[in-house]
């Protein structure tokens, strides 16, 4: 299967929304992505699509966040959301999007990524429970679902604190 992994363009927005809605069976995540595109910290280079036969079949977004402990904060990225059209799931599309996103994040200069997701899936990319660095979510989540990955050695070594998501995350 000849799938192209590339940066999202404004022409993709409608197809991306449809893919996200199909993947999650609801509109919340699509609304979140649309709102994040209008946030000053949005980086279009970290919004990536998978295209097959001219159609968007998958999307991943990495968005800047901070991990805060008191007055100290550290920059990181949130991986949210990752979506693949149901008919293309379990075919490696999500993996290719994740790998390209991590590569692009590293290239841009980010040193870590945090994800709230399925431990079995994300551990295959090197994500481990964020608790090992003392990182917690700002709301109740299963402990193993909050995960992180260092894109640079020891990037999260002194990151203990609470993940601060942009306001848009709490609006949907």
Phi and psi in radians as a Rosetta constraint file:
Dihedral C 1 N 2 CA 2 C 2 CIRCULARHARMONIC -1.640 0.35
Dihedral N 2 CA 2 C 2 N 3 CIRCULARHARMONIC 1.548 0.35
Dihedral C 2 N 3 CA 3 C 3 CIRCULARHARMONIC -1.775 0.35
Dihedral N 3 CA 3 C 3 N 4 CIRCULARHARMONIC 2.326 0.35
Dihedral C 3 N 4 CA 4 C 4 CIRCULARHARMONIC -1.769 0.35
Dihedral N 4 CA 4 C 4 N 5 CIRCULARHARMONIC 2.245 0.35
Dihedral C 4 N 5 CA 5 C 5 CIRCULARHARMONIC -1.852 0.35
Dihedral N 5 CA 5 C 5 N 6 CIRCULARHARMONIC 2.142 0.35
Dihedral C 5 N 6 CA 6 C 6 CIRCULARHARMONIC -2.674 0.35
Dihedral N 6 CA 6 C 6 N 7 CIRCULARHARMONIC 2.961 0.35
Dihedral C 6 N 7 CA 7 C 7 CIRCULARHARMONIC -1.154 0.35
Dihedral N 7 CA 7 C 7 N 8 CIRCULARHARMONIC 2.427 0.35
Dihedral C 7 N 8 CA 8 C 8 CIRCULARHARMONIC -1.178 0.35
Dihedral N 8 CA 8 C 8 N 9 CIRCULARHARMONIC 2.526 0.35
Dihedral C 8 N 9 CA 9 C 9 CIRCULARHARMONIC -2.102 0.35
Dihedral N 9 CA 9 C 9 N 10 CIRCULARHARMONIC 2.838 0.35
Dihedral C 9 N 10 CA 10 C 10 CIRCULARHARMONIC -0.977 0.35
Dihedral N 10 CA 10 C 10 N 11 CIRCULARHARMONIC -0.518 0.35
Dihedral C 10 N 11 CA 11 C 11 CIRCULARHARMONIC -1.130 0.35
Dihedral N 11 CA 11 C 11 N 12 CIRCULARHARMONIC -0.322 0.35
Dihedral C 11 N 12 CA 12 C 12 CIRCULARHARMONIC -1.517 0.35
Dihedral N 12 CA 12 C 12 N 13 CIRCULARHARMONIC -0.269 0.35
Dihedral C 12 N 13 CA 13 C 13 CIRCULARHARMONIC -0.900 0.35
Dihedral N 13 CA 13 C 13 N 14 CIRCULARHARMONIC -0.782 0.35
Dihedral C 13 N 14 CA 14 C 14 CIRCULARHARMONIC -1.172 0.35
Dihedral N 14 CA 14 C 14 N 15 CIRCULARHARMONIC -0.766 0.35
Dihedral C 14 N 15 CA 15 C 15 CIRCULARHARMONIC -1.147 0.35
Dihedral N 15 CA 15 C 15 N 16 CIRCULARHARMONIC -0.674 0.35
Dihedral C 15 N 16 CA 16 C 16 CIRCULARHARMONIC -1.065 0.35
Dihedral N 16 CA 16 C 16 N 17 CIRCULARHARMONIC -0.795 0.35
Dihedral C 16 N 17 CA 17 C 17 CIRCULARHARMONIC -1.013 0.35
Dihedral N 17 CA 17 C 17 N 18 CIRCULARHARMONIC -0.747 0.35
Dihedral C 17 N 18 CA 18 C 18 CIRCULARHARMONIC -1.126 0.35
Dihedral N 18 CA 18 C 18 N 19 CIRCULARHARMONIC -0.762 0.35
Dihedral C 18 N 19 CA 19 C 19 CIRCULARHARMONIC -1.072 0.35
Dihedral N 19 CA 19 C 19 N 20 CIRCULARHARMONIC -0.791 0.35
Dihedral C 19 N 20 CA 20 C 20 CIRCULARHARMONIC -1.085 0.35
Dihedral N 20 CA 20 C 20 N 21 CIRCULARHARMONIC -0.793 0.35
Dihedral C 20 N 21 CA 21 C 21 CIRCULARHARMONIC -1.082 0.35
Dihedral N 21 CA 21 C 21 N 22 CIRCULARHARMONIC -0.723 0.35
Dihedral C 21 N 22 CA 22 C 22 CIRCULARHARMONIC -1.165 0.35
Dihedral N 22 CA 22 C 22 N 23 CIRCULARHARMONIC -0.740 0.35
Dihedral C 22 N 23 CA 23 C 23 CIRCULARHARMONIC -1.154 0.35
Dihedral N 23 CA 23 C 23 N 24 CIRCULARHARMONIC -0.700 0.35
Dihedral C 23 N 24 CA 24 C 24 CIRCULARHARMONIC -1.709 0.35
Dihedral N 24 CA 24 C 24 N 25 CIRCULARHARMONIC -0.133 0.35
Dihedral C 24 N 25 CA 25 C 25 CIRCULARHARMONIC 0.996 0.35
Dihedral N 25 CA 25 C 25 N 26 CIRCULARHARMONIC 0.585 0.35
Dihedral C 25 N 26 CA 26 C 26 CIRCULARHARMONIC -2.908 0.35
Dihedral N 26 CA 26 C 26 N 27 CIRCULARHARMONIC 2.999 0.35
Dihedral C 26 N 27 CA 27 C 27 CIRCULARHARMONIC -1.714 0.35
Dihedral N 27 CA 27 C 27 N 28 CIRCULARHARMONIC -0.209 0.35
Dihedral C 27 N 28 CA 28 C 28 CIRCULARHARMONIC -0.923 0.35
Dihedral N 28 CA 28 C 28 N 29 CIRCULARHARMONIC -0.833 0.35
Dihedral C 28 N 29 CA 29 C 29 CIRCULARHARMONIC -1.186 0.35
Dihedral N 29 CA 29 C 29 N 30 CIRCULARHARMONIC -0.616 0.35
Dihedral C 29 N 30 CA 30 C 30 CIRCULARHARMONIC -1.148 0.35
Dihedral N 30 CA 30 C 30 N 31 CIRCULARHARMONIC -0.694 0.35
Dihedral C 30 N 31 CA 31 C 31 CIRCULARHARMONIC -1.128 0.35
Dihedral N 31 CA 31 C 31 N 32 CIRCULARHARMONIC -0.711 0.35
Dihedral C 31 N 32 CA 32 C 32 CIRCULARHARMONIC -1.038 0.35
Dihedral N 32 CA 32 C 32 N 33 CIRCULARHARMONIC -0.835 0.35
Dihedral C 32 N 33 CA 33 C 33 CIRCULARHARMONIC -1.057 0.35
Dihedral N 33 CA 33 C 33 N 34 CIRCULARHARMONIC -0.761 0.35
Dihedral C 33 N 34 CA 34 C 34 CIRCULARHARMONIC -1.065 0.35
Dihedral N 34 CA 34 C 34 N 35 CIRCULARHARMONIC -0.767 0.35
Dihedral C 34 N 35 CA 35 C 35 CIRCULARHARMONIC -1.142 0.35
Dihedral N 35 CA 35 C 35 N 36 CIRCULARHARMONIC -0.709 0.35
Dihedral C 35 N 36 CA 36 C 36 CIRCULARHARMONIC -1.143 0.35
Dihedral N 36 CA 36 C 36 N 37 CIRCULARHARMONIC -0.521 0.35
Dihedral C 36 N 37 CA 37 C 37 CIRCULARHARMONIC -1.091 0.35
Dihedral N 37 CA 37 C 37 N 38 CIRCULARHARMONIC -0.365 0.35
Dihedral C 37 N 38 CA 38 C 38 CIRCULARHARMONIC -1.702 0.35
Dihedral N 38 CA 38 C 38 N 39 CIRCULARHARMONIC -0.038 0.35
Dihedral C 38 N 39 CA 39 C 39 CIRCULARHARMONIC -1.363 0.35
Dihedral N 39 CA 39 C 39 N 40 CIRCULARHARMONIC 2.430 0.35
Dihedral C 39 N 40 CA 40 C 40 CIRCULARHARMONIC -1.003 0.35
Dihedral N 40 CA 40 C 40 N 41 CIRCULARHARMONIC -0.457 0.35
Dihedral C 40 N 41 CA 41 C 41 CIRCULARHARMONIC -1.539 0.35
Dihedral N 41 CA 41 C 41 N 42 CIRCULARHARMONIC -0.011 0.35
Dihedral C 41 N 42 CA 42 C 42 CIRCULARHARMONIC -1.070 0.35
Dihedral N 42 CA 42 C 42 N 43 CIRCULARHARMONIC 2.321 0.35
Dihedral C 42 N 43 CA 43 C 43 CIRCULARHARMONIC -2.099 0.35
Dihedral N 43 CA 43 C 43 N 44 CIRCULARHARMONIC 1.870 0.35
Dihedral C 43 N 44 CA 44 C 44 CIRCULARHARMONIC -1.019 0.35
Dihedral N 44 CA 44 C 44 N 45 CIRCULARHARMONIC -0.412 0.35
Dihedral C 44 N 45 CA 45 C 45 CIRCULARHARMONIC -1.229 0.35
Dihedral N 45 CA 45 C 45 N 46 CIRCULARHARMONIC -0.237 0.35
Dihedral C 45 N 46 CA 46 C 46 CIRCULARHARMONIC -1.858 0.35
Dihedral N 46 CA 46 C 46 N 47 CIRCULARHARMONIC 0.264 0.35
Dihedral C 46 N 47 CA 47 C 47 CIRCULARHARMONIC -2.014 0.35
Dihedral N 47 CA 47 C 47 N 48 CIRCULARHARMONIC 1.909 0.35
Dihedral C 47 N 48 CA 48 C 48 CIRCULARHARMONIC -2.153 0.35
Dihedral N 48 CA 48 C 48 N 49 CIRCULARHARMONIC 2.462 0.35
Dihedral C 48 N 49 CA 49 C 49 CIRCULARHARMONIC -2.091 0.35
Dihedral N 49 CA 49 C 49 N 50 CIRCULARHARMONIC 2.757 0.35
Dihedral C 49 N 50 CA 50 C 50 CIRCULARHARMONIC -1.909 0.35
Dihedral N 50 CA 50 C 50 N 51 CIRCULARHARMONIC 2.264 0.35
Dihedral C 50 N 51 CA 51 C 51 CIRCULARHARMONIC -2.112 0.35
Dihedral N 51 CA 51 C 51 N 52 CIRCULARHARMONIC 2.376 0.35
Dihedral C 51 N 52 CA 52 C 52 CIRCULARHARMONIC -2.355 0.35
Dihedral N 52 CA 52 C 52 N 53 CIRCULARHARMONIC 2.197 0.35
Dihedral C 52 N 53 CA 53 C 53 CIRCULARHARMONIC 0.893 0.35
Dihedral N 53 CA 53 C 53 N 54 CIRCULARHARMONIC 0.694 0.35
Dihedral C 53 N 54 CA 54 C 54 CIRCULARHARMONIC 1.416 0.35
Dihedral N 54 CA 54 C 54 N 55 CIRCULARHARMONIC 0.044 0.35
Dihedral C 54 N 55 CA 55 C 55 CIRCULARHARMONIC -2.039 0.35
Dihedral N 55 CA 55 C 55 N 56 CIRCULARHARMONIC 2.473 0.35
Dihedral C 55 N 56 CA 56 C 56 CIRCULARHARMONIC -1.288 0.35
Dihedral N 56 CA 56 C 56 N 57 CIRCULARHARMONIC 2.188 0.35
Dihedral C 56 N 57 CA 57 C 57 CIRCULARHARMONIC -2.074 0.35
Dihedral N 57 CA 57 C 57 N 58 CIRCULARHARMONIC -0.091 0.35
Dihedral C 57 N 58 CA 58 C 58 CIRCULARHARMONIC -2.815 0.35
Dihedral N 58 CA 58 C 58 N 59 CIRCULARHARMONIC 2.763 0.35
Dihedral C 58 N 59 CA 59 C 59 CIRCULARHARMONIC -2.680 0.35
Dihedral N 59 CA 59 C 59 N 60 CIRCULARHARMONIC 2.539 0.35
Dihedral C 59 N 60 CA 60 C 60 CIRCULARHARMONIC -2.441 0.35
Dihedral N 60 CA 60 C 60 N 61 CIRCULARHARMONIC 2.502 0.35
Dihedral C 60 N 61 CA 61 C 61 CIRCULARHARMONIC -2.247 0.35
Dihedral N 61 CA 61 C 61 N 62 CIRCULARHARMONIC 2.337 0.35
Dihedral C 61 N 62 CA 62 C 62 CIRCULARHARMONIC -1.992 0.35
Dihedral N 62 CA 62 C 62 N 63 CIRCULARHARMONIC 2.310 0.35
Dihedral C 62 N 63 CA 63 C 63 CIRCULARHARMONIC -2.314 0.35
Dihedral N 63 CA 63 C 63 N 64 CIRCULARHARMONIC 2.396 0.35
Dihedral C 63 N 64 CA 64 C 64 CIRCULARHARMONIC -1.070 0.35
Dihedral N 64 CA 64 C 64 N 65 CIRCULARHARMONIC 2.373 0.35
Dihedral C 64 N 65 CA 65 C 65 CIRCULARHARMONIC -2.382 0.35
Dihedral N 65 CA 65 C 65 N 66 CIRCULARHARMONIC 3.063 0.35
Dihedral C 65 N 66 CA 66 C 66 CIRCULARHARMONIC -2.234 0.35
Dihedral N 66 CA 66 C 66 N 67 CIRCULARHARMONIC 2.686 0.35
Dihedral C 66 N 67 CA 67 C 67 CIRCULARHARMONIC -1.936 0.35
Dihedral N 67 CA 67 C 67 N 68 CIRCULARHARMONIC 2.067 0.35
Dihedral C 67 N 68 CA 68 C 68 CIRCULARHARMONIC -2.048 0.35
Dihedral N 68 CA 68 C 68 N 69 CIRCULARHARMONIC 2.389 0.35
Dihedral C 68 N 69 CA 69 C 69 CIRCULARHARMONIC -2.348 0.35
Dihedral N 69 CA 69 C 69 N 70 CIRCULARHARMONIC 1.841 0.35
Dihedral C 69 N 70 CA 70 C 70 CIRCULARHARMONIC 1.093 0.35
Dihedral N 70 CA 70 C 70 N 71 CIRCULARHARMONIC -2.179 0.35
Dihedral C 70 N 71 CA 71 C 71 CIRCULARHARMONIC -1.542 0.35
Dihedral N 71 CA 71 C 71 N 72 CIRCULARHARMONIC -0.088 0.35
Dihedral C 71 N 72 CA 72 C 72 CIRCULARHARMONIC -1.669 0.35
Dihedral N 72 CA 72 C 72 N 73 CIRCULARHARMONIC 2.396 0.35
Dihedral C 72 N 73 CA 73 C 73 CIRCULARHARMONIC -2.439 0.35
Dihedral N 73 CA 73 C 73 N 74 CIRCULARHARMONIC 2.728 0.35
Dihedral C 73 N 74 CA 74 C 74 CIRCULARHARMONIC -2.342 0.35
Dihedral N 74 CA 74 C 74 N 75 CIRCULARHARMONIC 2.368 0.35
Dihedral C 74 N 75 CA 75 C 75 CIRCULARHARMONIC -1.337 0.35
Dihedral N 75 CA 75 C 75 N 76 CIRCULARHARMONIC 2.516 0.35
Dihedral C 75 N 76 CA 76 C 76 CIRCULARHARMONIC -2.690 0.35
Dihedral N 76 CA 76 C 76 N 77 CIRCULARHARMONIC -2.996 0.35
Dihedral C 76 N 77 CA 77 C 77 CIRCULARHARMONIC -2.197 0.35
Dihedral N 77 CA 77 C 77 N 78 CIRCULARHARMONIC 2.591 0.35
Dihedral C 77 N 78 CA 78 C 78 CIRCULARHARMONIC -1.801 0.35
Dihedral N 78 CA 78 C 78 N 79 CIRCULARHARMONIC 2.363 0.35
Dihedral C 78 N 79 CA 79 C 79 CIRCULARHARMONIC -1.622 0.35
Dihedral N 79 CA 79 C 79 N 80 CIRCULARHARMONIC 1.896 0.35
Dihedral C 79 N 80 CA 80 C 80 CIRCULARHARMONIC -2.999 0.35
Dihedral N 80 CA 80 C 80 N 81 CIRCULARHARMONIC 2.172 0.35
Dihedral C 80 N 81 CA 81 C 81 CIRCULARHARMONIC -1.722 0.35
Dihedral N 81 CA 81 C 81 N 82 CIRCULARHARMONIC 2.975 0.35
Dihedral C 81 N 82 CA 82 C 82 CIRCULARHARMONIC -1.983 0.35
Dihedral N 82 CA 82 C 82 N 83 CIRCULARHARMONIC 2.230 0.35
Dihedral C 82 N 83 CA 83 C 83 CIRCULARHARMONIC -2.496 0.35
Dihedral N 83 CA 83 C 83 N 84 CIRCULARHARMONIC 2.513 0.35
Dihedral C 83 N 84 CA 84 C 84 CIRCULARHARMONIC -2.365 0.35
Dihedral N 84 CA 84 C 84 N 85 CIRCULARHARMONIC 2.383 0.35
Dihedral C 84 N 85 CA 85 C 85 CIRCULARHARMONIC -0.905 0.35
Dihedral N 85 CA 85 C 85 N 86 CIRCULARHARMONIC 2.378 0.35
Dihedral C 85 N 86 CA 86 C 86 CIRCULARHARMONIC -0.869 0.35
Dihedral N 86 CA 86 C 86 N 87 CIRCULARHARMONIC -0.685 0.35
Dihedral C 86 N 87 CA 87 C 87 CIRCULARHARMONIC -1.257 0.35
Dihedral N 87 CA 87 C 87 N 88 CIRCULARHARMONIC -0.180 0.35
Dihedral C 87 N 88 CA 88 C 88 CIRCULARHARMONIC -1.960 0.35
Dihedral N 88 CA 88 C 88 N 89 CIRCULARHARMONIC 0.112 0.35
Dihedral C 88 N 89 CA 89 C 89 CIRCULARHARMONIC -1.278 0.35
Dihedral N 89 CA 89 C 89 N 90 CIRCULARHARMONIC 2.710 0.35
Dihedral C 89 N 90 CA 90 C 90 CIRCULARHARMONIC 1.119 0.35
Dihedral N 90 CA 90 C 90 N 91 CIRCULARHARMONIC 0.493 0.35
Dihedral C 90 N 91 CA 91 C 91 CIRCULARHARMONIC -2.145 0.35
Dihedral N 91 CA 91 C 91 N 92 CIRCULARHARMONIC 0.174 0.35
Dihedral C 91 N 92 CA 92 C 92 CIRCULARHARMONIC 1.571 0.35
Dihedral N 92 CA 92 C 92 N 93 CIRCULARHARMONIC 0.019 0.35
Dihedral C 92 N 93 CA 93 C 93 CIRCULARHARMONIC -1.145 0.35
Dihedral N 93 CA 93 C 93 N 94 CIRCULARHARMONIC -0.816 0.35
Dihedral C 93 N 94 CA 94 C 94 CIRCULARHARMONIC -1.070 0.35
Dihedral N 94 CA 94 C 94 N 95 CIRCULARHARMONIC -0.664 0.35
Dihedral C 94 N 95 CA 95 C 95 CIRCULARHARMONIC -1.121 0.35
Dihedral N 95 CA 95 C 95 N 96 CIRCULARHARMONIC -0.754 0.35
Dihedral C 95 N 96 CA 96 C 96 CIRCULARHARMONIC -1.137 0.35
Dihedral N 96 CA 96 C 96 N 97 CIRCULARHARMONIC -0.696 0.35
Dihedral C 96 N 97 CA 97 C 97 CIRCULARHARMONIC -1.109 0.35
Dihedral N 97 CA 97 C 97 N 98 CIRCULARHARMONIC -0.778 0.35
Dihedral C 97 N 98 CA 98 C 98 CIRCULARHARMONIC -1.091 0.35
Dihedral N 98 CA 98 C 98 N 99 CIRCULARHARMONIC -0.826 0.35
Dihedral C 98 N 99 CA 99 C 99 CIRCULARHARMONIC -1.083 0.35
Dihedral N 99 CA 99 C 99 N 100 CIRCULARHARMONIC -0.742 0.35
Dihedral C 99 N 100 CA 100 C 100 CIRCULARHARMONIC -1.161 0.35
Dihedral N 100 CA 100 C 100 N 101 CIRCULARHARMONIC -0.700 0.35
Dihedral C 100 N 101 CA 101 C 101 CIRCULARHARMONIC -1.105 0.35
Dihedral N 101 CA 101 C 101 N 102 CIRCULARHARMONIC -0.737 0.35
Dihedral C 101 N 102 CA 102 C 102 CIRCULARHARMONIC -1.142 0.35
Dihedral N 102 CA 102 C 102 N 103 CIRCULARHARMONIC -0.706 0.35
Dihedral C 102 N 103 CA 103 C 103 CIRCULARHARMONIC -1.085 0.35
Dihedral N 103 CA 103 C 103 N 104 CIRCULARHARMONIC -0.795 0.35
Dihedral C 103 N 104 CA 104 C 104 CIRCULARHARMONIC -1.143 0.35
Dihedral N 104 CA 104 C 104 N 105 CIRCULARHARMONIC -0.723 0.35
Dihedral C 104 N 105 CA 105 C 105 CIRCULARHARMONIC -1.049 0.35
Dihedral N 105 CA 105 C 105 N 106 CIRCULARHARMONIC -0.772 0.35
Dihedral C 105 N 106 CA 106 C 106 CIRCULARHARMONIC -1.099 0.35
Dihedral N 106 CA 106 C 106 N 107 CIRCULARHARMONIC -0.767 0.35
Dihedral C 106 N 107 CA 107 C 107 CIRCULARHARMONIC -1.075 0.35
Dihedral N 107 CA 107 C 107 N 108 CIRCULARHARMONIC -0.671 0.35
Dihedral C 107 N 108 CA 108 C 108 CIRCULARHARMONIC -1.265 0.35
Dihedral N 108 CA 108 C 108 N 109 CIRCULARHARMONIC -0.427 0.35
Dihedral C 108 N 109 CA 109 C 109 CIRCULARHARMONIC 2.060 0.35
Dihedral N 109 CA 109 C 109 N 110 CIRCULARHARMONIC 0.104 0.35
Dihedral C 109 N 110 CA 110 C 110 CIRCULARHARMONIC -1.335 0.35
Dihedral N 110 CA 110 C 110 N 111 CIRCULARHARMONIC 2.576 0.35
Dihedral C 110 N 111 CA 111 C 111 CIRCULARHARMONIC -1.939 0.35
Dihedral N 111 CA 111 C 111 N 112 CIRCULARHARMONIC -0.119 0.35
Dihedral C 111 N 112 CA 112 C 112 CIRCULARHARMONIC -2.764 0.35
Dihedral N 112 CA 112 C 112 N 113 CIRCULARHARMONIC 2.807 0.35
Dihedral C 112 N 113 CA 113 C 113 CIRCULARHARMONIC -2.418 0.35
Dihedral N 113 CA 113 C 113 N 114 CIRCULARHARMONIC 2.443 0.35
Dihedral C 113 N 114 CA 114 C 114 CIRCULARHARMONIC -2.008 0.35
Dihedral N 114 CA 114 C 114 N 115 CIRCULARHARMONIC 2.442 0.35
Dihedral C 114 N 115 CA 115 C 115 CIRCULARHARMONIC -2.401 0.35
Dihedral N 115 CA 115 C 115 N 116 CIRCULARHARMONIC 2.528 0.35
Dihedral C 115 N 116 CA 116 C 116 CIRCULARHARMONIC -1.926 0.35
Dihedral N 116 CA 116 C 116 N 117 CIRCULARHARMONIC 1.822 0.35
Dihedral C 116 N 117 CA 117 C 117 CIRCULARHARMONIC -2.919 0.35
Dihedral N 117 CA 117 C 117 N 118 CIRCULARHARMONIC -2.881 0.35
Dihedral C 117 N 118 CA 118 C 118 CIRCULARHARMONIC -1.306 0.35
Dihedral N 118 CA 118 C 118 N 119 CIRCULARHARMONIC 2.013 0.35
Dihedral C 118 N 119 CA 119 C 119 CIRCULARHARMONIC -0.975 0.35
Dihedral N 119 CA 119 C 119 N 120 CIRCULARHARMONIC -0.695 0.35
Dihedral C 119 N 120 CA 120 C 120 CIRCULARHARMONIC -1.085 0.35
Dihedral N 120 CA 120 C 120 N 121 CIRCULARHARMONIC -0.675 0.35
Dihedral C 120 N 121 CA 121 C 121 CIRCULARHARMONIC -1.294 0.35
Dihedral N 121 CA 121 C 121 N 122 CIRCULARHARMONIC -0.960 0.35
Dihedral C 121 N 122 CA 122 C 122 CIRCULARHARMONIC -1.256 0.35
Dihedral N 122 CA 122 C 122 N 123 CIRCULARHARMONIC -0.395 0.35
Dihedral C 122 N 123 CA 123 C 123 CIRCULARHARMONIC -1.137 0.35
Dihedral N 123 CA 123 C 123 N 124 CIRCULARHARMONIC -0.420 0.35
Dihedral C 123 N 124 CA 124 C 124 CIRCULARHARMONIC -1.197 0.35
Dihedral N 124 CA 124 C 124 N 125 CIRCULARHARMONIC -0.251 0.35
Dihedral C 124 N 125 CA 125 C 125 CIRCULARHARMONIC -1.771 0.35
Dihedral N 125 CA 125 C 125 N 126 CIRCULARHARMONIC 0.017 0.35
Dihedral C 125 N 126 CA 126 C 126 CIRCULARHARMONIC 1.803 0.35
Dihedral N 126 CA 126 C 126 N 127 CIRCULARHARMONIC 0.030 0.35
Dihedral C 126 N 127 CA 127 C 127 CIRCULARHARMONIC -1.247 0.35
Dihedral N 127 CA 127 C 127 N 128 CIRCULARHARMONIC 2.476 0.35
Dihedral C 127 N 128 CA 128 C 128 CIRCULARHARMONIC -2.304 0.35
Dihedral N 128 CA 128 C 128 N 129 CIRCULARHARMONIC 2.816 0.35
Dihedral C 128 N 129 CA 129 C 129 CIRCULARHARMONIC -0.950 0.35
Dihedral N 129 CA 129 C 129 N 130 CIRCULARHARMONIC 2.279 0.35
Dihedral C 129 N 130 CA 130 C 130 CIRCULARHARMONIC -1.157 0.35
Dihedral N 130 CA 130 C 130 N 131 CIRCULARHARMONIC -0.340 0.35
Dihedral C 130 N 131 CA 131 C 131 CIRCULARHARMONIC -1.041 0.35
Dihedral N 131 CA 131 C 131 N 132 CIRCULARHARMONIC -0.420 0.35
Dihedral C 131 N 132 CA 132 C 132 CIRCULARHARMONIC -1.113 0.35
Dihedral N 132 CA 132 C 132 N 133 CIRCULARHARMONIC -0.348 0.35
Dihedral C 132 N 133 CA 133 C 133 CIRCULARHARMONIC -1.849 0.35
Dihedral N 133 CA 133 C 133 N 134 CIRCULARHARMONIC 0.057 0.35
Dihedral C 133 N 134 CA 134 C 134 CIRCULARHARMONIC 1.367 0.35
Dihedral N 134 CA 134 C 134 N 135 CIRCULARHARMONIC 0.406 0.35
Dihedral C 134 N 135 CA 135 C 135 CIRCULARHARMONIC -1.649 0.35
Dihedral N 135 CA 135 C 135 N 136 CIRCULARHARMONIC 2.314 0.35
Dihedral C 135 N 136 CA 136 C 136 CIRCULARHARMONIC -2.242 0.35
Dihedral N 136 CA 136 C 136 N 137 CIRCULARHARMONIC 2.826 0.35
Dihedral C 136 N 137 CA 137 C 137 CIRCULARHARMONIC -1.498 0.35
Dihedral N 137 CA 137 C 137 N 138 CIRCULARHARMONIC 2.755 0.35
Dihedral C 137 N 138 CA 138 C 138 CIRCULARHARMONIC -1.413 0.35
Dihedral N 138 CA 138 C 138 N 139 CIRCULARHARMONIC 0.056 0.35
Dihedral C 138 N 139 CA 139 C 139 CIRCULARHARMONIC -2.567 0.35
Dihedral N 139 CA 139 C 139 N 140 CIRCULARHARMONIC 2.945 0.35
Dihedral C 139 N 140 CA 140 C 140 CIRCULARHARMONIC -1.195 0.35
Dihedral N 140 CA 140 C 140 N 141 CIRCULARHARMONIC 2.155 0.35
Dihedral C 140 N 141 CA 141 C 141 CIRCULARHARMONIC -2.494 0.35
Dihedral N 141 CA 141 C 141 N 142 CIRCULARHARMONIC 2.704 0.35
Dihedral C 141 N 142 CA 142 C 142 CIRCULARHARMONIC -1.015 0.35
Dihedral N 142 CA 142 C 142 N 143 CIRCULARHARMONIC 2.323 0.35
Dihedral C 142 N 143 CA 143 C 143 CIRCULARHARMONIC -0.933 0.35
Dihedral N 143 CA 143 C 143 N 144 CIRCULARHARMONIC -0.703 0.35
Dihedral C 143 N 144 CA 144 C 144 CIRCULARHARMONIC -1.369 0.35
Dihedral N 144 CA 144 C 144 N 145 CIRCULARHARMONIC -0.219 0.35
Dihedral C 144 N 145 CA 145 C 145 CIRCULARHARMONIC -1.377 0.35
Dihedral N 145 CA 145 C 145 N 146 CIRCULARHARMONIC -0.416 0.35
Dihedral C 145 N 146 CA 146 C 146 CIRCULARHARMONIC -1.549 0.35
Dihedral N 146 CA 146 C 146 N 147 CIRCULARHARMONIC 1.978 0.35
Dihedral C 146 N 147 CA 147 C 147 CIRCULARHARMONIC -2.243 0.35
Dihedral N 147 CA 147 C 147 N 148 CIRCULARHARMONIC 2.815 0.35
Dihedral C 147 N 148 CA 148 C 148 CIRCULARHARMONIC -2.491 0.35
Dihedral N 148 CA 148 C 148 N 149 CIRCULARHARMONIC 2.828 0.35
Dihedral C 148 N 149 CA 149 C 149 CIRCULARHARMONIC -2.465 0.35
Dihedral N 149 CA 149 C 149 N 150 CIRCULARHARMONIC 2.404 0.35
Dihedral C 149 N 150 CA 150 C 150 CIRCULARHARMONIC -1.588 0.35
Dihedral N 150 CA 150 C 150 N 151 CIRCULARHARMONIC 2.164 0.35
Dihedral C 150 N 151 CA 151 C 151 CIRCULARHARMONIC -1.548 0.35
Dihedral N 151 CA 151 C 151 N 152 CIRCULARHARMONIC -0.216 0.35
Dihedral C 151 N 152 CA 152 C 152 CIRCULARHARMONIC -2.373 0.35
Dihedral N 152 CA 152 C 152 N 153 CIRCULARHARMONIC 2.401 0.35
Dihedral C 152 N 153 CA 153 C 153 CIRCULARHARMONIC -0.930 0.35
Dihedral N 153 CA 153 C 153 N 154 CIRCULARHARMONIC 2.313 0.35
Dihedral C 153 N 154 CA 154 C 154 CIRCULARHARMONIC 1.101 0.35
Dihedral N 154 CA 154 C 154 N 155 CIRCULARHARMONIC 0.349 0.35
Dihedral C 154 N 155 CA 155 C 155 CIRCULARHARMONIC -1.071 0.35
Dihedral N 155 CA 155 C 155 N 156 CIRCULARHARMONIC -0.525 0.35
Dihedral C 155 N 156 CA 156 C 156 CIRCULARHARMONIC -1.838 0.35
Dihedral N 156 CA 156 C 156 N 157 CIRCULARHARMONIC 0.154 0.35
Dihedral C 156 N 157 CA 157 C 157 CIRCULARHARMONIC -0.913 0.35
Dihedral N 157 CA 157 C 157 N 158 CIRCULARHARMONIC -0.748 0.35
Dihedral C 157 N 158 CA 158 C 158 CIRCULARHARMONIC -1.997 0.35
Dihedral N 158 CA 158 C 158 N 159 CIRCULARHARMONIC 0.553 0.35
Dihedral C 158 N 159 CA 159 C 159 CIRCULARHARMONIC -1.585 0.35
Dihedral N 159 CA 159 C 159 N 160 CIRCULARHARMONIC 0.029 0.35
Dihedral C 159 N 160 CA 160 C 160 CIRCULARHARMONIC -0.752 0.35
Dihedral N 160 CA 160 C 160 N 161 CIRCULARHARMONIC 2.246 0.35
Dihedral C 160 N 161 CA 161 C 161 CIRCULARHARMONIC 2.816 0.35
Dihedral N 161 CA 161 C 161 N 162 CIRCULARHARMONIC -2.923 0.35
Dihedral C 161 N 162 CA 162 C 162 CIRCULARHARMONIC -1.865 0.35
Dihedral N 162 CA 162 C 162 N 163 CIRCULARHARMONIC 2.338 0.35
Dihedral C 162 N 163 CA 163 C 163 CIRCULARHARMONIC -1.176 0.35
Dihedral N 163 CA 163 C 163 N 164 CIRCULARHARMONIC 2.286 0.35
Dihedral C 163 N 164 CA 164 C 164 CIRCULARHARMONIC -1.920 0.35
Dihedral N 164 CA 164 C 164 N 165 CIRCULARHARMONIC 1.884 0.35
Dihedral C 164 N 165 CA 165 C 165 CIRCULARHARMONIC -1.502 0.35
Dihedral N 165 CA 165 C 165 N 166 CIRCULARHARMONIC 2.657 0.35
Dihedral C 165 N 166 CA 166 C 166 CIRCULARHARMONIC -1.042 0.35
Dihedral N 166 CA 166 C 166 N 167 CIRCULARHARMONIC 2.731 0.35
Dihedral C 166 N 167 CA 167 C 167 CIRCULARHARMONIC -0.931 0.35
Dihedral N 167 CA 167 C 167 N 168 CIRCULARHARMONIC -0.589 0.35
Dihedral C 167 N 168 CA 168 C 168 CIRCULARHARMONIC -0.989 0.35
Dihedral N 168 CA 168 C 168 N 169 CIRCULARHARMONIC -0.531 0.35
Dihedral C 168 N 169 CA 169 C 169 CIRCULARHARMONIC -1.120 0.35
Dihedral N 169 CA 169 C 169 N 170 CIRCULARHARMONIC -0.575 0.35
Dihedral C 169 N 170 CA 170 C 170 CIRCULARHARMONIC -1.543 0.35
Dihedral N 170 CA 170 C 170 N 171 CIRCULARHARMONIC -0.103 0.35
Dihedral C 170 N 171 CA 171 C 171 CIRCULARHARMONIC -1.511 0.35
Dihedral N 171 CA 171 C 171 N 172 CIRCULARHARMONIC -0.194 0.35
